[in-house]
């Protein structure tokens, strides 16, 4: 977890990061569940990439991914998360051998 936080801070030095604990629990639950349960995680590098995206006009989008409450993801962040998870899910399902 320390490595992930250091990686995030390298690219976003002013960011506050609290992560890892919940993801570890999700991995544990998925590993103990039946074979039709999978865990799809995100790396720090993938999340950092969300800050580097450009819009259709080639201009950098706003780098804000946190809601005004300062804790929860905003709509832009949820959109990027859903796209990432959807792609990972499709990749996993299409490459899974029964």
ABEGO torsion letter per residue (X at the ends): XAAAAAAAAAABAABBBBBGAAAAAAAAAAAABBAABBBBBBBAAAAAAAAABBBAAGBBBBABABBAAGABBBAAAAAAAAAAAAAAAAAAAAABBX
